[in-house]
Amino acid sequence: MNGMMILKKYILLLSLIFLSIGLLGCQQSSKEKEFNKEKTTEEITDKPTIIGEIVQLEGERFLVESITEKLPDGRPDAIWFSTDEIESLKVGQNVSVWTTAIEESYPGQASADKIVINEK
């Protein structure tokens, strides 16, 4: 019986060591966190993140294609924005949208901090 208890203690100790190593390996360093913050965060300014046309509505998000900004391959800059104000938006509206962070993809993805419907 005594040998069984020692074995259980060793198994528990080894499990704790492996768990600790696993958790330490998953942490970002403070330099990595700062770099990621600089890369994806902008301050909200007077200038909108994008000015463009709503080309698609889907659930609680809408897709805006820029009317002025093009990517190097010729595609328009485009961002999916999530919002609680989706009921007031329609496909074809020209909007200015502000955000503080954009997930880098095509189209980008972000949460809309401010939406202004522009007059045509």
C-alpha angles and dihedrals in degrees: 000000000000091000091053092054092050090050091051090050091051092049090049092048093049091048091053092048093051092045091051092049090049094051094047091051092055097055121103118227117242089250091055091048092050092048092050090048092052091046098053107026128081128174116249105255138174088267114080120235090235138001114200152102127301103239100172141019119202123171108303095347141072134202119230122193115199117244092204110025121078129183119236090261091055099256116130117254106259135184133185109220126196118213144159089225096070093125092069094054130087136186109263096032117132109230142176113216131190126199138163100216134029126192107228110242135099109293095023120230127222146145113256111239094180133008126192121185107219124216114241 
